[in-house]
C-alpha cells in the first residue's frame, strides 16, 4: 500500500487521518494469470491500483481483439467510463500475469470525497491525468503514422516492448502484426 501513498503524494501530501481512512476502504485481491477483473456488460463499480502484475484493456470487434490500453504495477485499472456513468462496460480488463490489486469501491470513494477534501482533489487530479492520456492517444491515431506511434511507445514505455506479445502490441498500435514486424525490421 506504500506505493499508493507515494503515488498520491506526487499530487498532495495526505494527513495521517486521510491516509488511514483511505486504506481502510481498500481490499487486496490476488488475481491469477488470464483472469478477467471486468467483462463486457458488467458495471465497473471500483477503481483498482495495481501493486504487481499487468493488465490489458480491450474490446471485441467482429471477433477480433482490439487492445486499447495496458496497465502495469503503479497504475490504476478498471473502466473509468463505466465507473463514472454506471453503464455497462464495453471492454474487458484481463490480467496478463499473476497480479495483486487493491480495489476501492465507488460508494467508499464517494464517502471519502465527502469527508476529506484532499482525497477529492487527488481524485480530480488523477481523472485529469487520465483524460490527458486518453486525449493524447486519440490525437496520435489522428495525426501520427504507425511508425511514429511505435517510436513514441518505444521512447515513453519501453516496458511494453519487453513484456507484451507482438500481436498485442500491433493491436494496441492499430496495425497488423506484419506491419509491426516491418517497422521493427527498419531499425
N, C-alpha and C positions, 0 to 999 in steps of 0.2 A: 504493500500500500504506500510505501515511501515514494515510489515512482509517481503515483498520482499526486501526492502532495507536492513533489518537486515540479511536476508539470503545472499545477495550479499556481505555484509561486513564481512561474515565469510571467504570470499576469498580475497577481495580487498575493500578498502575504496574508494568510488566514490566522485568526486568533486560535488559541487552543480550543476554545468552546466551539468555534465554527468547524474546525477540523474534526473534533470528536463527534459532533452531531452528524457530520457528513459520513464519516467512516462507519458509524453505527447503522447507516442505511445501505451499506454495500453488502452484497452477497458474493462469495467466492465460488466459482464453478470451474471444474476441470473438464475440458472438452476433448474428447478423443479425435484423432485424425479423421477427416472427411465426415464431419458431423455438422448438420445444419443447426445454427442457433436462431435462424429465421428462415421461413419458407414463403414463397409467393402465396398471397392470400391471407397470411397471418397479419395481425396488427402488432406493430412493434411498440411495446409499452415500457421500454427500458433503453438506457444507454449503457454500453459496456466498454470498460477500459481494458486493453489487452496487456496483461502482465508478462506473458510469454506466448510465443507461437505466432501464427499468421492466419489471415482470413481472406477470402475473395468474395466480392460483391458482384452478382451477375443476374441476368435475366435470360430467358429463352426466347428466341425468335426463329420461327419455322424449325424448331427442334435443335437449333444451334445455340450454344452458349455465347453470350455477349458479355464479356467481363468489363465492368466499368470502374472497379477500384480494387486495390489491395490494401490491407491494414496489417501492421506489424506491432510488435511489442512497443509500448509507449504511445500507441494511437488509440482513438476511440473507434468503436464499430457499432453497427446496428443500421437501421433505416430511419434516418432523421426525418424524412418527409412523412413517413407513416407515424413516427413518434409525435410530430407536431400536429398532424391533421387527424389522427385517429382512424385513417383509412387503411385498408389492407395494402400490404407491401406488394409491389410489382417485381420485387427482386428476392433473390436468395442470398443468405450470408452463410458461408461454409468454411469450416476450419481446413487448413491445408497442412497442418501438422498438429500433434498433440499441443493443446493450448490451455492457458489459465486466464480467466477473465474475472473482473469484478463488475457486477451489474448493480445499477441503481434504477429503481422503477420510477415511472413518471409521477405517480402520486407522492412518493417520498421526496422527489426532487422539487415538486411544487411547494410542499410544506417547508422545505429548507429555504427556498427562494423567499417565501413569505417571512420566515424567521430571521434570515441573515442576508442583508443587502450585498455583502461581499460575494457570497455564493451566487446570487442572482447576477451580479456583474461578471463573474467568471463565466457563467453560462452564456451570457451575451457575447463576451469576447471570443469564446470557443465557437459559438454559432457564426460570428462574423468571419473568423478564420476559415471555417468550413465553407462558407459561402464563397470566399475568395478562391479557395482551391477548386471548387466546382466551376466557378466562372472562368478561371484560367484554363481549366481542362476543356471547357466548351469552346473558348476562343482558339485554343490550339487546334481543334478539329476544323474550325472555320478558316484559319489563317496559315497554318503550318503544313508542310508536306509530311508524309510518313517518315521520311529520313530525319526531318527536323524534330518530330515528336520523339523518335528513338534517341536522338542525340540529347534532347532535353531530359528524357528519362535517365539516360546513362550518366549525365552530369549531376542531376539532382538526387537520384535514387539508385545508386549502383547496386544496392542490395536486391532490387528487383531482378537484375540480370543474373545474379548468382543463385537465387532461391526458387525462381519460378520457371516452369517448363516453357519452352519456346512457343508452343501453340497457345498457351495462356497469355504470354506477352504479346503475341501477334493480335489476339482478340482485343486485349486492352488498348493496343495502339490503333485498332480499327483496320488492320491489314491481314492478309493471308500469311500463313507460316512461310510459304515460299518467298514472299516479298521480304519478310524479315530476314530470311537467310541471305538474300541478295544484298540487302542493306549491310548486314554484318560482314559479308564477304568483301565489301568495298573498303573495309578498314585497313 
